[in-house]
Amino acid sequence: MIFKRGDRVKFLNDIGGGIVTRVDHKTAYVENEDGFEVPVSVSHLLPGEAPQAESTPFTAVFAQLPRAEVSAESFQPSPEKALDYIDLTDDPGESNTDVSVNILFAWLPQRDKDRKTVFNLYLVNDCSYHVMYVASVISEGACHGLQAGMLESDTIIHVTQIPAGHLNHISSIRLEVLFFKKGTYMPQEPMRYELKIDEFYLMDAINYTTNEYFDEKALIYNVTEEYLMAGIESLAHEAQKKFIKQKRQIDLPSPKPVKKAPESNTEEVDLHFEQLVDNPKAFTPAEMLDIQMKRFTVALEEAMHNRQKKRIVFIHGVGNGRLRLEIRRNLSKKYPKLRYQDASFKEYGFGATMIFL
């Protein structure tokens, strides 16, 4: 006989039964009344009677809700009938002042009938909010749905059972949660979280501890704390990126001021040594000064002879001040009638001398 997910079945060679959660070839996984998923050969199953009502919080709530009816003639909803909904009107006996949220995942290992380890995953709602949730697994980049429903406050539900041999095929468990209460309450942001599957961490017994939710030792993940920490780390990472970007902009060398084009009646002569020869490192300091002064003399004599400019600016730089001193000593000795001064600081800083022709 062929069974599919959701079928209620009975065990052929054992007492009890449950609901088929999935079928893998000739093996069906049946969730029994205790919430455990048991692998059973399909040949050892019998069809069970349809349940009167589901036992999970999700189905228990929705089983009592009125169903929408459709007119056979018009296929339009009857205006007298209401759509399915959850009544969220205020309950006088319920306090809505608690705004804390606390959602957890819990792993509990057990041995199946073949003495192989399987892991049961539970969702724990340890807060005063009710939640609508969707749980799925991420495997090979695809999302595979596990379970969806409503979980009332201070309630635990079994989500799935995963054989130890299947852990390496799952990268993470994805959970999406929407918080709500009846009546007036403080809203909470929806939560989306992915629990990374670490096979070695799950298999290490030292990570399982006593807890307030189960009689057995369990591996507890506080989804709320992990979600908030991930958000804080994301904000911190963005702030760090912004800081680094701003620091790089600050550390960039300031662009050198663009020299204004000299006025038409002013000539410029650059005496920086690298502008005068091809291999400046091949000369001694004395030879460098001699070449610079010869360039100075030639340029000044030509400017005085041509009389096309009113001023001439010699750019000598700051350096050790030797070239500037030598220029001014030469002017005082050979050209005492020429007037000179420091060139515009705004354009040349301290590194130029202007001579009036």
N, C-alpha and C positions, 0 to 999 in steps of 0.2 A: 504494500500500500504506500502511496505517496503522501508525505506530510509536508506542510509548509509552515513558515513562520506565523505564529499566532494561533495555531491549532492546539486545542486542549487534548491531552493524551493521558493514557494510563499505562503503567509498567506491566508487561506481561509476566515477568518472573519476580516481581517485587510488589510491595504494598505502596499505594499512592500513585502520584502522577504529577502533572503540571502543564505548563504552556511551552510550546516549542519556540525558542528564541532564534534559532538558525539551523540550517541543515548543511552539512559538509559531506558530499558524496553519500555514503551509506550510514553516516553517523548524524544523529539529531541531538541538539543541545536543548535540554529541558530544564526550565526554571521551576523548582519544586516549591512547596508551600513555605519553606524556610528561606526562600530567596536565593538558594544556591543553584548554579547552572550545572547540570549533570549530563555528561556525554553518554548517549545510549544508542545502540544499534537500532536502526529503523525496524528491523525484523522482530525486535523485542518490545514494540509499542502497539497499543490498541487505541482506537479513537475514544476520546472521553466525552462526557456530556457537556454541553454548553453551560458555562457558569451563569448563575443568576446575576451576579454583580462582581466586578473586578475588585481586588483587595488593595490596589495601590491608591495613594492619596489623589492622584490625577483622575482615575476612573471613578473613584468613590464620589468625588464632587460632581463630575459631569453626568453620572448615572441618574442623578436626581433632577437634572435640568430638563425643561420642556424642549421638545424637538420641533423644528420648523416643518410645516407640511406644504406640499406643492399641489396645486389644483391640476387634476388630470386633463381638464379641458384647455386651460390657458398656459400651463407650466409656469404660473406666476405664484409667488408666495402669498398665502392667505393673509389678509391684513389683520385678521383676528389673532393669528399665531405669532409668537415672538421667536426671534432667532436664538440659537444657543448662546448662553452668556453665563458669566459668574456674577452673582449678586454681590456688589461691593458696598452696599449701603451700610451705614455705621452700625456697629454692634455695641450697645451700651455697656456691655460687660467687658469690652476689649480696650486696653489702653494703647494709644498710638504715640506715646511720648518718647519711646526708645528709638533712637536713630542709628544705633550701631548695627553693622552687618558683619556676619562671620560665616563664610562658606568654606567647606573643607572637602578634600578628597581623602579617602581612607583605603589602603590596600590591606587585605587579609589573605594570607596564603592558606592553602589546605591541600590535602592529598585526595586524588580521585580514586576510583575503585581499582585502577591499575597502579596505584601508589606513585603516580606522577604528580608533580607540583602544579597547581593552578592558582591564579590570583583573582580574588574577588574585589571589584572596585565598587566602593560605596560613595554616595554623595550625601554630605551632612549639611543641613541647614540649621545652624546654631545661632539664630537671631530671631527677633520678633517679626521680621518681614516674611510674607509668603513669597515664593519665587516661581516664575515660569522658566524652565530650563530646556536647553537642547545640548545633548552630549553626542560626540562623534569621535572617531579615530582618524588620524592622518597617517596614511600609508602610501608610500611611493608617490607622494605629492598630491594624492587625491583624498577627499574627505568622505568618510563612510559613516552614515548615521547609526547611532546606537539606540538612543532613547530620548524622548521629549515628553514633557508633562509639567504638572504643578506639584510643588513640594511645599507643604505647610511649614510654619515656623516650628523650630525645635523637633525636626523630623529627619529620619535617615532612610535612604532608599538604595536598593541594590541596582547598580547601573549595568554591569556586565561581568563576565568571568573570562579570563584570558589564560590559556595554557602557557606554561613557562616557555615551551618551544616556539610559541608564536610571538614572543616579545620582540625578537630582532626584526620582525616585519612591520612593527609599528613605531613611528617616529614620535608621536605625541597624542595626547587625549585633549580634544578641544571642548571647551565648555562656554556656553553663552547663557547669561542669567539676567532676568528682568525682575526687579523688586517691586512689591506693592503690599498695601494693607487695605483693610476695609475702612470706609469712611474717610476722615481727614487725617493725613499723615505727611511727613516730610519725605519728598521724593529722593530717590537715590539714582545715580547714573547707572545705566546698564553696564554689565561687566562681561568682557570677553577675554578668555585666558586659555593658554595652551600649556598643558603639563608635559614636559619632555620625558620620554621614557628612557630610563637608564637601567638596562637589564642587570648589570652587576650590582647596582645599588639596591634594586628590588630583591635580588637573590641573597643579599647579605643579612643574616638574621640579627646582627647587632643594631640595625636601623629600626627594628620593630620594638616598640615600647608599650608599657601599660598606659591606658588612657581612660578618659571619662565617658567614652562613647561605646566601647565594646568590652566584653568580658575578656576577650583574647587580646594579645599584643597586636598592635597595628602600626603601619607606617602612615603617618598623618601628614598631609600637605595642606597648609593654610592657604587656600586659593586667594582669599581677600588680601592677605598680607603680601603674597607674591605679586598679585596684580598691582597693588599700590606701589610696591618697590620697583616694579618694572616701569611704571609711569614716572616715578621720581628719577630713576636712572636715565630714562629717555629725555626728560627735561634737563637733567644735569649735562647729558651728552650734547644736547643742542646748545646749551649755554656755553659749554666749553668750546664748541666749534665756533660760536659767535665771538668768544673772547680771543681765540687764536687768530681768527680772521682780522679782528680789529687790531690786535698786536702786530700782525704782519704789516698792516697798512701803516701803523705808527713807525715800525722799524724800517720801512722802506726809506732809502736815502731821499732827502728832499731834492726836487729837481733844481738843477743849477739855474740861477737867474739868467734869463736870456738877455744878452747884451743888446742894448739899443743900437741901432745903426748910427754910426757917428754922423754928426751934422756935416753938411756939405763943405763947410769951411774948416773942418778938422780932419787931420790925417792920423791914422793909428799905425804904430809899428810894434810888433810883438817881438820882444827880445828873449823870450824863453828859449833856452838852448836847444831843446828838441825840435824847435821850429826852424833852426838855422842850419843844422847838420843832420846827416842820415844816421850816424852812429855816435850818439852823444857819450856813451860809456867809454869810448876810446880816448877821451881827452882828460887831461889833468885839470884841476880847478883853475890854475893860472892860465892855461890855454883857453879854457872856457870863457873866463873873464875878458881875455884879450880879444877873442872873436866877437863877443857881445859888444864891446866898446867900439870895435871897428865898424860893426853894423850901425851902432848909434851915430857915429861920426858921419858915415856916408849918408844915412837917411836925413840927418839934420842939415848937412851941407846942401843936399839936393833940394830940400824944402825951402831953405833960405835963398837958394839961387832961382828956383822957379817962381816963388812968390804966389803960388796958386791957392795956398791955404793960409789961414790966419793963425792956426794953432796946430801943434803936432803933439800927440800923446804917445809916450814910450811905456809899453807894458812890460815891467821888469819883474813883477811878482814880489812876494815878501821875502821868502827864503831867509838867509842870514843877514840880509841888508847890505851886503858888500856891493852888489851891482848898483843899487840905489845911491849909495854913498859915492861911488866912483863917478856916476853920471853927474851928480850935483857938484862934485869937486871939479870935474871937467868943465862944466858950465861956468862956474865962478872964475876959473883960470883962463879959459880960451874964449868964452862968450859972455863977458861981464855985462854987456848991454842987453842981453836977452832976459826977459822976466819969466819966472817959472813958479810952479806951485804943485801941490798934490792934486792929481786928477779927481774927478767926482767919485766920492766914496760909494755912492749908490750904484754906480756903474762898474767901478773897478776895485772897490775896497781900498786897501792900503798899498796896492801893488802897481801904481802907475804914476808917472810924472807928466804934467802938461806944460809945454813951453809955448809962449806967445811969440810969434814971428814978427 
